[in-house]
Amino acid sequence: MQLLKKILDFYVFSNIHVALAGFSITKITLINFRIESHLTPFFVAFSILLSYNFIRYYDIKTQRLIWFKGWFVENINKIMALSILSILGLGYISFFADFNLKSLTILFPFAFMTLFYAVPLFQIGKIEISFRNFPVIKIFSITVAWAGISVFFPLYEAGYQFTSEVYLEFIQRFFILLVITIPFDIRDVEADLKELKTLPQILGITNSKVLGTLLLFGFVLLEIFKENFTYIGLLIVLIVSIISGLFLWFSSPERSRYYTSFWVESVPIFWLGFLVYFNNYLF
């Protein structure tokens, strides 16, 4: 039992799980637009492993993640090995595979937002300037970055022309990502500085859940306006919406980190699983 917990802790805390979620939500875009055999989901997954572990290291170094320091130091060699494998994977995709390097230009602003979320570019007095320290902006910077990386990046790399359908996908993706990010802010509502003004701090926990529910209605409704609309596609987003809504409404500051970092983070993985299942067996 102790061994299983160690494996689960490494899987979650080394960011393998969030990398798999990044892979899944990028692959969803390619499936939705009928694009096959592209390496962008792997590129996103390797990038997440590398960048998120760097951010974790930076947060520990700056005394932000005191609770996490012991585990990180204990597993530093494994995390370094994981980072090296990520670098090798990114290098292979970039220079030895059929990959459009020009697509990195559209990835840059969203990657910058992800990095700037944690690492300040400059400091005014004792105040570090980063997205994380701007009131309200914290949650939106995360969701915009993830939506852009998972929608615009893979389509641009594949040479897909940006139409209204692409922007509709982006807005829909923004809605669902915002919903599954709210439980993280609810979890940290008592730990976050009041100056951050996260959604639960401004609206309260219950009203934040109501807002998330309204966003889920928008997420489902937008599916109807897609040119490639199918009833199966609508059913899938409805199921994803229900699962996300349950995770949202059962979230609380008392929930463990596994609830958000494993279960809530699993929504894109479930989503991809439904897409693969229905494509294989119902089409």
C-alpha positions in Angstrom: 0.0 0.0 0.0 2.9 2.3 0.9 4.5 1.5 -2.5 1.3 2.4 -4.4 1.1 5.7 -2.6 4.7 6.5 -3.5 4.0 5.7 -7.2 0.8 7.8 -7.1 2.7 10.7 -5.4 5.4 10.6 -8.0 2.9 10.4 -10.9 1.0 13.4 -9.6 3.7 15.6 -8.0 6.2 15.2 -10.8 3.6 16.6 -13.2 3.3 13.4 -15.3 -0.5 13.5 -14.7 -0.9 17.2 -15.8 1.4 16.4 -18.8 -1.0 13.6 -19.7 -3.9 16.0 -19.4 -2.1 18.5 -21.7 -1.5 15.7 -24.2 -5.2 14.7 -24.0 -6.7 18.2 -24.5 -4.3 18.9 -27.4 -5.2 15.5 -29.0 -8.9 16.4 -28.6 -8.4 19.4 -30.9 -6.8 17.3 -33.6 -9.6 14.7 -33.4 -12.3 17.4 -33.5 -10.8 18.8 -36.7 -10.1 15.4 -38.3 -6.3 15.8 -38.2 -4.2 12.7 -37.8 -0.6 11.7 -37.1 0.8 14.9 -35.7 3.2 15.2 -32.8 2.0 18.3 -31.1 0.3 16.5 -28.2 3.6 14.9 -27.4 5.4 18.3 -27.8 2.9 19.8 -25.3 3.3 16.9 -22.8 7.1 17.2 -22.8 6.9 21.0 -22.5 4.6 20.7 -19.5 6.9 18.2 -17.8 9.9 20.5 -18.3 8.3 23.9 -17.5 6.1 22.8 -14.6 8.9 21.0 -12.8 11.1 24.1 -13.3 8.3 26.2 -11.9 8.0 23.8 -8.9 11.8 24.2 -8.4 11.5 28.0 -8.6 8.7 28.0 -6.1 10.6 25.9 -3.6 13.7 28.0 -4.0 11.7 31.2 -3.3 10.0 29.6 -0.3 6.6 29.4 -1.8 6.1 25.6 -1.6 7.4 24.8 1.9 5.1 21.8 2.2 6.4 20.3 -1.0 10.2 20.8 -0.4 10.8 17.5 1.4 9.2 15.4 -1.3 10.9 17.3 -4.1 14.4 17.0 -2.6 13.9 13.3 -2.0 12.9 12.7 -5.6 15.2 15.3 -7.3 17.2 12.7 -9.2 14.1 11.1 -10.7 12.7 14.6 -11.6 16.0 15.5 -13.3 15.9 12.3 -15.3 12.3 13.1 -16.3 13.4 16.6 -17.4 16.3 15.2 -19.4 13.9 12.8 -21.2 11.6 15.7 -21.9 14.4 17.7 -23.4 15.4 14.8 -25.6 11.7 14.3 -26.6 11.4 17.9 -27.6 14.7 17.9 -29.5 13.6 14.8 -31.4 10.2 16.2 -32.4 11.7 19.6 -33.3 14.7 18.6 -35.4 14.3 14.9 -36.4 10.5 14.5 -37.0 8.0 16.0 -39.4 7.3 19.1 -37.3 6.7 22.7 -38.4 9.1 24.8 -36.4 7.4 27.9 -37.4 4.5 26.9 -35.3 6.5 27.8 -32.2 5.8 31.5 -33.0 2.2 31.0 -32.1 3.2 28.9 -29.1 5.5 31.6 -27.7 3.0 34.1 -26.2 1.1 31.3 -24.4 4.3 29.7 -23.2 5.4 33.1 -22.0 2.1 33.5 -20.0 2.7 30.1 -18.4 6.2 31.0 -17.3 5.4 34.6 -16.3 2.6 33.2 -14.1 5.2 31.9 -11.7 8.5 33.6 -12.5 8.5 37.4 -12.2 10.2 39.4 -14.9 11.1 42.2 -12.6 10.5 43.5 -9.0 9.3 46.8 -7.7 10.5 47.1 -4.1 9.6 43.9 -2.4 6.7 43.2 -4.9 7.4 40.6 -7.6 5.6 41.3 -10.9 4.0 38.2 -12.3 0.6 37.1 -13.4 0.1 35.2 -10.2 0.4 38.4 -8.2 -2.1 40.4 -10.2 -5.6 40.5 -8.8 -8.2 38.3 -10.7 -5.7 37.8 -13.6 -4.3 34.6 -12.0 -7.0 32.2 -13.1 -7.5 33.8 -16.6 -3.8 33.7 -17.4 -3.8 30.0 -16.8 -6.9 29.2 -18.9 -6.0 31.5 -21.8 -2.6 29.9 -22.0 -3.9 26.4 -21.9 -6.7 27.1 -24.4 -4.2 28.7 -26.8 -1.7 26.0 -26.5 -4.2 23.2 -26.9 -6.2 24.8 -29.8 -4.2 27.3 -31.8 -0.8 25.6 -31.6 -1.8 22.1 -32.9 -3.9 23.6 -35.7 -1.3 26.1 -36.8 1.4 23.4 -36.8 -0.9 21.2 -39.0 -1.4 24.1 -41.4 -5.1 24.4 -40.7 -6.6 27.6 -41.8 -8.0 29.7 -38.9 -11.7 30.1 -39.4 -14.6 31.0 -37.1 -14.8 27.3 -36.2 -11.3 27.5 -34.7 -12.1 30.6 -32.6 -15.3 28.9 -31.5 -13.3 25.9 -30.3 -11.0 28.3 -28.5 -13.8 29.9 -26.6 -15.4 26.6 -25.8 -12.0 25.3 -24.5 -11.6 28.5 -22.4 -15.0 27.9 -20.7 -14.3 24.3 -19.7 -10.7 25.1 -18.6 -11.9 28.0 -16.5 -14.5 25.6 -14.8 -11.9 23.0 -13.9 -9.5 25.6 -12.6 -12.1 27.1 -10.1 -11.7 24.0 -7.7 -8.0 24.9 -7.4 -8.8 28.4 -6.3 -11.5 27.0 -3.9 -8.9 24.7 -2.4 -6.5 27.6 -1.9 -9.1 30.2 -0.9 -7.8 30.4 2.7 -4.1 30.1 1.8 -4.1 32.7 -1.1 -3.3 36.3 -0.2 -6.4 38.4 0.0 -4.8 40.8 -2.5 -4.9 38.2 -5.2 -8.7 38.5 -5.4 -9.3 35.1 -6.9 -12.9 34.2 -8.0 -13.8 32.5 -4.7 -12.4 35.5 -2.7 -14.5 37.9 -4.8 -17.7 36.0 -5.4 -17.6 33.5 -2.6 -17.3 29.7 -3.0 -21.0 29.1 -3.8 -21.3 32.0 -6.4 -18.0 30.8 -8.0 -19.7 27.4 -8.4 -22.8 29.0 -9.9 -20.6 30.9 -12.4 -18.8 27.7 -13.3 -22.2 26.0 -13.9 -23.2 28.9 -16.2 -19.9 28.4 -18.1 -20.7 24.7 -18.5 -24.0 25.6 -20.1 -22.1 27.9 -22.5 -19.6 25.1 -23.1 -22.4 22.7 -24.2 -24.4 25.3 -26.1 -21.4 26.3 -28.3 -21.1 22.7 -29.5 -24.5 23.2 -31.3 -23.1 26.0 -33.4 -20.1 24.0 -34.8 -20.1 23.3 -38.5 -19.1 19.7 -37.9 -21.9 19.3 -35.3 -22.9 15.7 -34.5 -25.2 14.3 -31.8 -22.4 12.1 -30.6 -20.2 15.2 -30.2 -22.9 16.9 -28.2 -23.4 13.8 -26.0 -19.6 13.8 -25.3 -19.4 17.4 -24.2 -22.6 16.9 -22.2 -21.0 14.0 -20.3 -17.8 16.0 -19.8 -19.8 19.0 -18.6 -21.7 16.8 -16.0 -18.4 15.3 -14.7 -16.8 18.7 -14.5 -19.9 20.1 -12.8 -19.8 17.3 -10.1 -16.1 18.0 -9.5 -16.9 21.7 -9.2 -19.8 21.4 -6.8 -18.1 18.8 -4.5 -14.9 21.0 -4.3 -14.1 22.7 -1.0 -11.1 24.1 0.9 -11.1 20.9 3.0 -10.5 18.6 0.0 -7.1 17.0 -0.3 -4.7 17.9 -3.1 -5.4 14.6 -4.8 -8.9 15.8 -5.4 -7.8 18.7 -7.6 -4.3 17.5 -8.7 -5.5 14.1 -9.7 -9.3 13.9 -10.1 -10.2 17.4 -11.4 -7.0 17.3 -13.6 -8.3 14.1 -15.1 -11.2 15.8 -17.0 -9.3 16.2 -20.3 -8.2 12.5 -20.0 -11.8 11.4 -19.5 -12.8 13.6 -22.4 -10.2 12.1 -24.8 -11.3 8.6 -23.6 -14.9 9.3 -24.5 -13.9 10.6 -28.0 -11.7 7.6 -28.7 -14.4 5.2 -27.5 -17.3 6.7 -29.5 -15.1 7.1 -32.6 -14.1 3.4 -32.4 -17.5 1.9 -31.6 -20.3 4.2 -32.8 -19.1 5.7 -36.0 
